[in-house]
Amino acid sequence: NAGVTQTPKFQVLKTGQSMTLQCAQDMNHEYMSWYRQDPGMGLRLIHYSVGAGITDQGEVPNGYNVSRSTTEDFPLRLLSAAPSQTSVYFCASMTSGIQETQYFGPGTRLLVL
Amino acid sequence: GNSVTQMEGPVTLSEEAFLTINCTYTATGYPSLFWYVQYPGEGLQLLLKATKADDKGSNKGFEATYRKETTSFHLEKGSVQVSDSAVYFCALSDRGFKTIFGAGTRLFVKA
């Protein structure tokens, strides 16, 4: 049981490039989410999904796209990277129960030059 | 809207000292409250949680009590160790799917 996995661990992009951050979980959790972590700001929700085929925006969705074709995978796409997207990105999953615990991946550190 | 406020860090303590990290929240309804811990280079992991007023969550010597009257969920440990050095996040969840995090408090424990 690997839990939540994320790839890559670290990525450097140039402004305007696109890329996809991968996230997978093997716990059969219905709920998955993407956060970004910036110094002094805690974690901010980018997008989330309550099941395959269902996604919605979080607090800071601009510049990011998501899709959820399977229960296991929830990729995050940066369409045209900007320096403001330099951050650490965490994927998390959770069962569908009310007020449950989230399980986090190890994170992807992204630097946009 | 819902929010979580926790004390700014960093907090620097000597080994075996007493730890308190303050957390207060604003929420409608009856949220669940959490403390997550992030060790260097890792993702967040649940430390403890409480789901209703007056509940006490505890784990690894850490404790926090859900105080509805003061809207607080302060984290405490009686004797910290160097291995407790990490960033601690207070969080709330009010409708199951959305968790709101505080800004995090970095703890350094010196030997």
Contacts between the chains, C-beta under 8 A, distances in Angstrom:
chain1	res1	chain2	res2	distance
A	4	B	43	7.5
A	31	B	97	5.6
A	35	B	101	8.0
A	40	B	103	5.7
A	41	B	103	6.0
A	42	B	4	7.9
A	42	B	89	6.4
A	42	B	101	4.2
A	42	B	102	5.5
A	42	B	103	4.3
A	42	B	104	5.5
A	43	B	44	7.5
A	43	B	89	7.2
A	43	B	101	4.4
A	45	B	98	6.8
A	45	B	99	7.9
A	48	B	97	6.7
A	48	B	98	7.5
A	50	B	97	6.1
A	58	B	98	7.8
A	90	B	43	5.5
A	90	B	44	7.0
A	92	B	43	7.9
A	92	B	44	7.9
A	94	B	97	7.5
A	96	B	96	7.7
A	97	B	96	6.9
A	98	B	95	7.7
A	98	B	96	4.1
A	99	B	31	7.1
A	99	B	32	3.6
A	99	B	51	6.2
A	99	B	93	4.6
A	99	B	94	7.5
A	99	B	96	5.5
A	100	B	93	7.6
A	100	B	96	6.8
A	101	B	34	7.2
A	101	B	46	4.8
A	101	B	49	6.6
A	102	B	44	7.7
A	102	B	46	7.6
A	102	B	99	5.9
A	103	B	45	8.0
A	104	B	36	8.0
A	104	B	43	3.5
A	104	B	44	4.5
A	104	B	45	6.7
A	105	B	43	5.3
A	106	B	41	7.7
A	106	B	42	5.9
A	106	B	43	4.9
A	107	B	42	7.6
A	107	B	43	5.3
